[in-house]
Amino acid sequence: MVSTFLSRTPCAASRSWSKENGITSRWAPSCMSAASKRPSRRARNSWPRIIDQMPLDCTVTTPEELVFEGTVESVTVPAADGEMGFLPRHAPLVGNLGFGELRVASGDGGQQAFFVNGGFVQVVDGRVTVLAVEAQAVADLDAEAARADLSELESSPPESGSSVEAREKYSRALSVARARLKISERG
């Protein structure tokens, strides 16, 4: 009997071929596994060691003052549409900041947090620069003042006939006040 492509029954010569792993070969696969004695042609993965040795410099500044500067392990910033995290060897980037908590993790396991509102973040050559419109250490936030600001905003909504821009500005201010209160109560 001759085996054809469409035939379901293999010919006598084909019956001795191994099909366990989906690859048709003349020899059965080995039941013993061992590491190859030949050296690999691929380079060993040295990224974890390189990343551990690379510094990540971070600067957080506002138009009025320098808020933070130092060498860190990672930086997480609130973006306009979510969060962005940066580690050493991050690709160059310029992005819009949103409002919320900026976290800086140092190499010794410590973490510092800041409340930021608006601005830009730039990453280039192992340096993260945060240019914020407003930045304040979370430890310095006053929960009572944040609560008072929020209640003041909630008590004076824009009039129904006000412009779209005025309503959007109010909505953003309300969101920022809520975020500031939430972060100050946690911190």
KAZI-V383870 format. One record per backbone hydrogen bond with DSSP energy under -0.5 kcal/mol. NH is the residue of the N-H (numbers start at 1). CO is the residue of the C=O. Records with the same first field share a line. If there is no record, write none. Layout:
NH: CO  CO
//
This chain:
7: 4
10: 8
15: 11
16: 12  13
17: 14
18: 25
22: 19
24: 22
25: 18  23
46: 44
50: 46
51: 47
52: 48
53: 49
54: 50
56: 72
57: 126
58: 70
59: 128
60: 68
61: 59  130
62: 65
67: 60  65
68: 60
70: 58
72: 56
73: 105
74: 105
75: 86
76: 103
77: 84
79: 77  82
80: 96
82: 79
84: 77
86: 75
90: 87
93: 123
95: 121
97: 119
98: 78
100: 116
102: 114
103: 76  101
104: 112
105: 74
106: 104  110
109: 106
112: 104
114: 102
115: 136
116: 100  114
117: 134
118: 98
120: 131
121: 95
122: 129
123: 93
124: 127
127: 124
128: 57
129: 122  127
130: 59  128
131: 120  129
132: 61  130
133: 118
134: 117  118
136: 115
138: 113
140: 137
141: 138
143: 141
146: 142
147: 143
148: 144
149: 145
150: 146
151: 147
152: 148
153: 149
154: 150
155: 151
156: 152  153
162: 159
167: 163
168: 164
169: 165
170: 166
171: 167
172: 168
173: 169
174: 170
175: 171
176: 172
177: 173
178: 174
179: 175
180: 176
181: 177
182: 178
183: 179
184: 180
185: 181
186: 182
187: 183
//
